[in-house]
């Protein structure tokens, strides 16, 4: 792990990035951490904070983002798969639908893509939240809702867009502050790339 982190920051557009991400799958330490973050993600997901009528904030995105930053986008896919299945088993809210399974996997994948072996800053956090909130939660979420409940795609798109745009700055600020607080300890433990501080850009 120490040797790997000494290689420095990597871009997802490099072969070294994907070799590093694939190597995590074979490491017992990373598999154990993935299981721990998976359990934490499920527990945290059971305690949403109500913000208004039919509006809640779930803090699972903090756990998901940190975990994916540590073990990368490929183990992130597996984590998202397991989180959706276990969440459904422990707290079923209707019939199982594979679309939400895909959304869970892609959310973890994109967090890994933005944060694994990366220099984390405010811009990167905002971009990650834009992709996850608008691309996955709104774009795919509206598609799954239209398939399940029969109304047109754009009906659910507008409804979800309003909610997610409202939550976007809140979640981006919370994630930025969370990384700012956790990064020093995670860096000392050899879990994340060492950087002096998290800046806005």
C-alpha positions as CSV (number, residue, x, y, z in Angstrom):
1,X,0.0,0.0,0.0
2,X,2.7,2.5,0.9
3,X,4.6,1.8,-2.3
4,X,1.3,2.3,-4.3
5,X,0.6,5.6,-2.7
6,X,4.2,6.8,-3.4
7,X,3.4,6.5,-7.1
8,X,1.5,9.8,-6.7
9,X,-1.8,11.1,-8.1
10,X,-3.1,9.2,-11.1
11,X,-5.6,10.1,-13.8
12,X,-8.4,7.8,-14.8
13,X,-7.3,8.4,-18.4
14,X,-4.0,6.5,-17.6
15,X,-3.4,2.7,-17.8
16,X,-1.7,2.9,-14.4
17,X,-4.9,4.1,-12.8
18,X,-6.9,1.1,-13.9
19,X,-4.0,-1.3,-13.0
20,X,-4.1,0.2,-9.6
21,X,-7.9,0.0,-9.3
22,X,-7.9,-3.7,-10.5
23,X,-5.1,-4.6,-8.0
24,X,-7.4,-3.6,-5.1
25,X,-9.7,-6.5,-5.8
26,X,-6.9,-9.0,-4.9
27,X,-5.9,-7.3,-1.6
28,X,-7.5,-8.8,1.6
29,X,-7.1,-5.4,3.3
30,X,-9.2,-3.7,0.6
31,X,-11.8,-6.4,0.6
32,X,-12.1,-6.1,4.3
33,X,-12.4,-2.3,4.1
34,X,-15.1,-2.7,1.4
35,X,-17.1,-4.9,3.6
36,X,-16.8,-2.5,6.5
37,X,-17.9,0.5,4.4
38,X,-20.7,-1.6,3.0
39,X,-22.0,-2.4,6.5
40,X,-21.6,1.3,7.6
41,X,-23.4,2.5,4.4
42,X,-26.4,0.2,5.2
43,X,-26.6,1.3,8.8
44,X,-26.3,5.0,8.0
45,X,-28.9,4.6,5.3
46,X,-31.4,3.6,7.9
47,X,-31.3,7.0,9.7
48,X,-32.3,9.7,7.2
49,X,-32.7,13.3,8.4
50,X,-36.1,14.9,7.4
51,X,-35.8,18.3,5.8
52,X,-39.4,18.9,4.8
53,X,-42.5,17.2,3.3
54,X,-41.3,14.0,1.6
55,X,-37.7,15.4,1.6
56,X,-34.9,13.6,3.5
57,X,-31.2,13.7,3.4
58,X,-29.4,10.4,3.6
59,X,-25.7,10.6,4.7
60,X,-24.8,7.4,2.8
61,X,-23.2,9.4,0.1
62,X,-20.5,10.5,2.6
63,X,-19.7,6.9,3.4
64,X,-20.0,5.8,-0.3
65,X,-17.7,8.6,-1.5
66,X,-15.0,7.9,1.1
67,X,-15.1,4.2,0.6
68,X,-14.8,4.6,-3.2
69,X,-12.0,7.0,-2.8
70,X,-10.1,4.4,-0.8
71,X,-10.7,1.2,-2.8
72,X,-11.5,2.6,-6.2
73,X,-14.2,2.5,-8.9
74,X,-14.0,-1.3,-9.6
75,X,-14.5,-2.4,-6.0
76,X,-17.0,0.5,-5.9
77,X,-19.1,-1.3,-8.5
78,X,-19.1,-4.4,-6.3
79,X,-19.9,-2.3,-3.2
80,X,-22.9,-0.6,-4.9
81,X,-24.2,-4.0,-6.1
82,X,-24.0,-5.5,-2.6
83,X,-25.4,-2.3,-0.9
84,X,-28.5,-2.3,-3.1
85,X,-29.2,-6.1,-2.6
86,X,-28.6,-6.0,1.1
87,X,-30.6,-2.8,1.5
88,X,-33.5,-4.4,-0.2
89,X,-33.3,-7.5,1.9
90,X,-33.1,-5.6,5.2
91,X,-35.6,-2.8,4.3
92,X,-37.8,-3.9,1.4
93,X,-39.9,-1.0,0.1
94,X,-41.6,-2.8,-2.8
95,X,-40.7,-5.2,-5.6
96,X,-37.0,-5.5,-6.5
97,X,-36.0,-3.5,-9.6
98,X,-32.6,-4.0,-11.3
99,X,-32.5,-0.4,-12.5
100,X,-31.9,0.8,-8.9
101,X,-29.2,-1.8,-8.6
102,X,-27.5,-0.3,-11.6
103,X,-27.9,3.2,-10.2
104,X,-26.3,2.1,-6.9
105,X,-23.4,0.6,-8.7
106,X,-22.8,3.6,-11.0
107,X,-23.0,6.0,-8.0
108,X,-20.1,4.2,-6.3
109,X,-18.3,3.9,-9.6
110,X,-18.4,7.6,-10.3
111,X,-17.3,8.5,-6.8
112,X,-14.3,6.2,-7.2
113,X,-13.6,7.7,-10.6
114,X,-13.4,11.2,-9.2
115,X,-11.7,10.5,-5.9
116,X,-9.5,7.4,-6.1
117,X,-5.8,8.3,-6.3
118,X,-6.8,11.9,-6.9
119,X,-6.0,15.3,-5.5
120,X,-9.3,16.1,-3.8
121,X,-10.6,19.7,-3.9
122,X,-13.9,21.6,-4.0
123,X,-14.2,21.6,-7.8
124,X,-13.7,17.8,-7.9
125,X,-16.3,17.3,-5.2
126,X,-18.8,19.5,-7.0
127,X,-18.3,17.7,-10.3
128,X,-18.7,14.3,-8.6
129,X,-22.0,15.5,-7.1
130,X,-23.2,16.9,-10.4
131,X,-22.6,13.6,-12.1
132,X,-24.1,11.4,-9.4
133,X,-27.0,13.7,-8.6
134,X,-28.0,14.8,-12.1
135,X,-26.7,11.9,-14.2
136,X,-27.5,8.9,-12.0
137,X,-30.2,10.1,-9.6
138,X,-32.1,12.3,-12.0
139,X,-31.3,10.9,-15.5
140,X,-31.5,7.2,-14.7
141,X,-33.9,7.6,-11.7
142,X,-36.5,9.3,-13.9
143,X,-36.2,6.4,-16.4
144,X,-36.7,3.8,-13.7
145,X,-39.7,5.6,-12.3
146,X,-41.3,5.9,-15.7
147,X,-40.8,2.2,-16.3
148,X,-42.2,1.3,-12.9
149,X,-45.1,3.7,-12.5
150,X,-46.2,4.4,-16.1
151,X,-46.1,8.2,-16.4
152,X,-43.9,9.9,-18.9
153,X,-40.2,10.2,-18.5
154,X,-40.2,14.0,-18.4
155,X,-42.8,14.1,-15.6
156,X,-40.3,12.2,-13.3
157,X,-37.3,14.1,-14.8
158,X,-38.7,17.5,-13.8
159,X,-39.8,16.3,-10.4
160,X,-36.5,14.7,-9.6
161,X,-34.5,17.6,-11.1
162,X,-36.1,20.1,-8.7
163,X,-35.3,17.9,-5.7
164,X,-31.7,17.1,-6.7
165,X,-30.8,20.6,-7.7
166,X,-32.0,21.8,-4.3
167,X,-29.9,19.1,-2.5
168,X,-26.8,19.5,-4.7
169,X,-25.2,22.5,-2.9
170,X,-26.0,21.0,0.5
171,X,-24.5,17.6,-0.3
172,X,-21.5,19.2,-2.1
173,X,-20.7,21.4,1.0
174,X,-21.1,18.5,3.4
175,X,-18.9,16.2,1.3
176,X,-16.2,18.8,1.0
177,X,-16.2,19.4,4.8
178,X,-16.3,15.7,5.4
179,X,-13.2,15.1,3.2
180,X,-11.5,18.1,4.8
181,X,-12.0,16.6,8.2
182,X,-11.2,13.0,7.4
183,X,-8.3,13.4,4.9
184,X,-5.4,13.9,7.4
185,X,-6.3,10.7,9.4
186,X,-7.0,8.7,6.2
187,X,-3.6,9.9,4.7
188,X,-1.7,8.9,7.9
189,X,-3.3,5.5,7.8
190,X,-2.1,5.0,4.2
191,X,-5.7,4.9,2.8
192,X,-5.7,8.0,0.7
193,X,-3.2,10.0,-1.2
194,X,-1.3,12.4,1.0
195,X,-2.0,16.0,0.4
196,X,-1.4,19.0,2.6
197,X,-4.9,20.3,2.6
198,X,-8.1,20.3,0.6
199,X,-8.5,23.5,-1.3
200,X,-11.6,24.8,-3.2
201,X,-9.7,24.3,-6.5
